[in-house]
């Protein structure tokens, strides 16, 4: 099934049912008084996180969703039936944004979590409600109110503990295949990975973490080169970034420049995301002769001036992957313990994630506006083509 991580929909809650104007009619009771019932409330619209879903593709084809209206009241003080609520399933990890106000309405990160996105209309009142000591036969009722109408944007971000960064063909998909049961496509050409892939890495019994592989970035991705930067938003929820670099590129390019290019694109996308813990993973060390391997890797680290953790692996043969995943598991457990023991640290971490969300959303919106403006310019240019410029030449008689 096609992976779709963004969709716009219109949701409309049901209208409230109108109140009823009715009087009690019974034999030998000429003035029975009012007995008009209230209407029913309109149905509300909810979004519910469903772990069985992993794409928003259904909402690309059906954009308008409406809950049921409430039924009007009736005589004998009968209340109208409430409109049935509409529950729309979405993948776990979906963020809901009001397109008119740009307000983030909620983040569905747990299975079964529900979010009300449109409130049903309030029911109208029957004439029984207006009876008083001075008005024994009221002919007044009220109408049910309109249901809430909202334009929403659904944004799916995968839930993972660790994210993989790197140029196309750095070996990210091979790495995730090596350490987990995930089987993303692997080939010897760039941009083999077109959508994010998730893998569960089991270190030992009851110890595992989720790793995300996103399509590779290239220099200029922030300006739309390659597949652009929109897939970077899937790293916003991660705790740790593993930066994979090919130490022996087939085209002879510099591994150091590859690392710098990705870091630069990351900073342009989100400064907060760029400041997340990032480990350097020197991949494809099996392509370097064993006697030169140590010096080659040391030279890369020295030229980068890298002061963080460094690991040397071969995703193809599995060399060095076990110590890496064990170190990642220990780091994740330490972070989780720190958040549980220190409320201030947990609050700071939550604030950082909110900032990353805001920065990612702003950058993607800026990118979307730029692409829209470019399309409009292209259309204007097409309209002004020479085909439409007719030159009239008057020939002498």
C-alpha positions, 0 to 999 in steps of 0.5 A: 500500500502506498505510504502517505504521511499527510492529508487534508480533510473536512470534518463536520459534526451533526446538527442538533435536533429541533425542539417540538411544539406539542400539546397533550391531547387526551379525552376529557382533558381539554387543556392538557398543557405542553408536552413537546420534547427536546431534540437530540444532540448532533453526533461529534467527530473523533479521531482514534489511533489504530496500530493496524494502520500505517498510512493516511492514504484513505483520506486522500480519496475521501476528504469530507466526513460528517457525523449524524444529525440529531433527531427532532423531539416529538410529542408526549415529551419524547426526546429526539435520538442523539446523532451517532458519533463518527470515529475516524481511524488514523495511524498511531503517531498522527498529529492533528492541525487546524488549517484555519487557525494553525493550532495543533489540536492533538497528538495521537501517540498511543493505541486507542487514544481518541481526540474530539475534533468537531463538537456536535450541535446542541439540541433544541428545546421543546415547548415544555421547557418554556412552561411557567406559572404565567405562561401555561401554554407556551408556543415557544421552542428553540432550534438545534445548533449547527455542528462544528465544521473544521478543516484539518491537516493530518500529519503522520510521524513514525514512532521510533527511538532511533533514527538513521541519517545519511546520504543515499547508498550510505547503507542505512537500509542494509543496516536496518536489515542487519539488526532487525527483522525489517526487510526494506528494499536494497539496491546499488542505486541512489534513493532506493528507499522512498518511504520511511521503514521501521525495524524492531531491534531485539538486544535480548529478552525484554530489551528492544528498541525501534529504529527508523530508516528514512530516504537519504538526503543530498546537498541542497535537500532544503531547496528541494534537491533529491527527495527534499526534506519532508521525510526529516519530520519522521526523526522528530520523535526519536531520542537518538540519531545514528549518522551513517557514512560510507567510508569507501564511496564507489565514486571516490567522494569524501566521507567527511564532506558527506557528513558535513553536507547532512549536518548542514541540511539538518540545521537548515531543517531544525536547529533543535533536531540538529542538536539532538544526540548524534553518533557517527557510524562508519559503515562499509569498513569491510571495503577498506583493507584491514591493515589500512582500516584503523588509519583510514577511520581515524583520519575521517574522525580527526578531519571532522573534529568529531568528539561524540561516540564513533562506531565502525561497522559493516552492515553487510557482514554484521561486523561491529553491529552488536556492540553498537545496538547494545550501546544504543539500548543502554543509552535509551534505558539511561535516558528513560530512567533520567526522565522518570527520576527527574521531572525537570529533565522530562519537562525539558525533553518534552519542550525540546520535542515541541520545538522540533515539531514547531520548527519542522512544521514551519519549514515544511510549510515554507517549502510547500509555499515555495513549491506552490509559488514555483508552480504558479510561475511556471504556469505564467511562463507557459502562458507567455510563451512565444506560441501566443505572441503572434506577429502580424506582417503586412505584405505590400500589394 
